[in-house]
Amino acid sequence: MATRTSRPKTTTTPWGAAHAVEQLTLQQRAGEKRFASLVQLLETDKGERLVRFAYTTDGATRRGPVTLRQRDLERLRAALAEHPGLAEAILGGGA
């Protein structure tokens, strides 16, 4: 369900280049469609931390609206226990 990044990958953001520190993946399904929502903790070269929400379809990461159902949010909360950096960034004190 949840994964952690193994090596820094550079991502372009409006605030400049950043690399992934942690990534949480929530597998989802709507009827026959299968996809995943990603929650990523990014860090810029200046040390600023950013949280990015994205989704994947067919292996391609896409930006845009990410929709989570109530049960997906419950799974997100539970998965944050395994991702202290994301928990701190999102919840401000850990899960």
Secondary structure, DSSP 8 states (H G I E B T S, - for coil): -----SS--EEEETTEEEEEEEEEEEEEEETTEEEEEEEEEEEETT--EEEEEEEEETTEEE-S-----HHHHHHHHHHGGG-HHHHHHHHSS--
